[in-house]
């Protein structure tokens, strides 16, 4: 089940927007070539290693939070994930996120709703939502990504991580390291989403 504490925090936030710019992992610089060569449908999420006892934020919780902020739309979309029951409380959120290409599955018809979201997955899903709201990188641009583990970031998530870094939505988890395959705790998710929706709101009023 998704965490209602997170939704209490989110309900106090306003919807929002951001500055524009796309990205490519070349010597730690995000640049214009971005994700053109990495279509979303080809993204296969990797399951993180979970430490027992951690209060982790799940993939279903993330898409449910975004779905709620979008006004909880109901979409006509054939969802084929075998691990998402049609009657699950997060099923409509996953259906919506899949139809909008905001979040995809693991392949083999699995979404992994109860799996902890990795940091690069979260960055990508947040970025896709921003793009669907006419935000994100556009035109010619470059942004330095100075994490010591920048080379470990998956190509499909590189542009997204540039954007969330630039917007101070996400940053280093360890000293000078982004830790792309690390997990996100409930507390971290609350902080990230608060900043994320603030960024979007500020862009909308500009």
URLINNOR-V502878 format. One line per field, one symbol per residue. burial: 1 if it has 9 or more other ideal C-beta (glycine too) atoms within 8 Angstrom, else 0. Layout:
BEGIN
burial = ???
END
This chain:
BEGIN
burial = 01100110110010011101111110011111011001010010100100000101111111111111110000100010100100010111111111010110110001111011111111111111111000111000101010101100101111111111111011010000111111111101110111111111111100
END
